[in-house]
Amino acid sequence: MNQEVKSGKILSPSTPWTERHVPGIHTPDEQQVLKATFTEPTIECPECHALVTRTAIAFNAYVCPQCDEHLRMKARDRLTWFFDQIQTELGQEFAAKDPLKFVDSKPYPERMREAQSKTGETEALVVMQGSLNHIPMVACAFEFDFMGGSMGTVVGDRFVQAAERAIAQKQPLICFAASGGARMQEGMLSLMQMARTSAAIQKMKDAHLPYIVVLTHPVYGGVTASLAMLGDVHIAEPKAMIGFAGKRVIEQTVREKLDEPFQRAEYLLDHGVIDQIVHRHALRDTVSRIVAKLMNLP
Ligand SMILES: [Zn+2]
């Protein structure tokens, strides 16, 4: 095989010598390709280990183009992708306090500042109002990278405000859940959010407005035990892990070995815990179809 074929370019003898491949010397085109390859950040799929550029994965709604693995979406990306049009963001006025002056390995306010600079969010829940397929709605998404998407008072405040806005304007509420549970740094106040959010959802039900939960990987603890399991319809993304306590804690408690997939969405669907598993590419249409049906819209 000659050099020209090895370099991936088959050149005819009539090709000018300036365009022929010489080992160690790159034509401007090749240099550009190399630069693009090296400068554009890539992410590795945790499932098939394929390297995909950030642009390519973002265009594919953070689904691996090689193996269809659903990678985690940031809350803001999720809502921007979900809505056709965003009208406003809600709940930015709520800021976390440190009522217990909680210190574990570091003080809670310091942990909070770290989470804020890491994620660019002020708290673990982002709420937006907009429209999807011409249906106005309120949607919220948990930011898992913000202290494990844990539910503290601000998350509760924002969720309740989202439900109140939905009720006031007779719109459905959609929640993209991804959380490790309640936020231990806020102790009892964090646990209270389970009751608060449940009460807000009951008000949605009283007003006959749909509340739809999309369970994304992973949803655990106090969030599963409250707002994530109180929807009118529960949709999960493929292979999402959903549970209350994690596998290790249950195994230590019941002293039995548990099957690997017992908290996966597919297992939960077979056992009637959730209503359906929807591929991310079909999620927007599925949600808008369900909302239209529940609200008797054309
Ligand atoms: Zn993959």
Residues whose N, C-alpha, C, O or C-beta is under 5 A from the ligand:
A	BS01	ZN	C45 E47 C48 H49 A50 C64 Q66 C67 D68 E69
